[in-house]
Amino acid sequence: MATTLTINGATTAHDLAPATLLVELLRDGLGLTGTHVGCDTSQCGACNVLVDGVAVKACTVLAVALDGARVTTIEGLSPDAATPDALHPMQAAFREHHGLQCGFCTPGMVIAGLDIVRRHGAQVDEATIAHELEGNLCRCTGYRNIVTAIAAGSRAMALGAQGAALGAAHGDASSGAMARARVDA
């Protein structure tokens, strides 16, 4: 079936079998291997991606059902298209607060964190984060550092947005980046 998706900002057309899962298209068709397959049963969250800004488990959604949607994977989170290796504030918070060990669940946890912030705002408390992470499994950690990383990432995202708004008000596009740099310091 003809399916058009915007994946990490690039619009792509695909001729897909109707039963193609989004995770199969991303990993096998496009080589976006940051989206992991951990359980194939929608239990672990390692395959989380954003579809039109909302976290979904890519192992349970048919790619053809998303015709016209915007999909963002862990590879597409860079805040600066000119430097694709730059980290999103949530990714930087995971690194800074050791919100990972083996790293297998990390892409799905980062995406889940972004969705938690989208739904609860930048001042989301750690109890809410812990509750919202149900359905996202990590076999290495006790979740403490993941919860801390998401809380720090939400604050960094808020500072970056405030800096960008301030910069826009003063005609300076670099203010958001400067605010992010202060949080990372």
Secondary structure, DSSP 4 states (H G I P E B T S, - for coil): -EEEEEETTEEEEEE--TT-BHHHIIIIIT--TTS--S-SSSSS-TTEEEETTEEEETTSSBGGGGTT-EEE-GGG--S-TTSTTSPPHHHHHHHHTT--SS-SSHHHHHHHHHHHHHHH-TT--HHHHHHHTTT---SSS-SHHHHHHHHHHHHHHHHHHHHHHHHHHTT-TTHHHHHHHHHH-
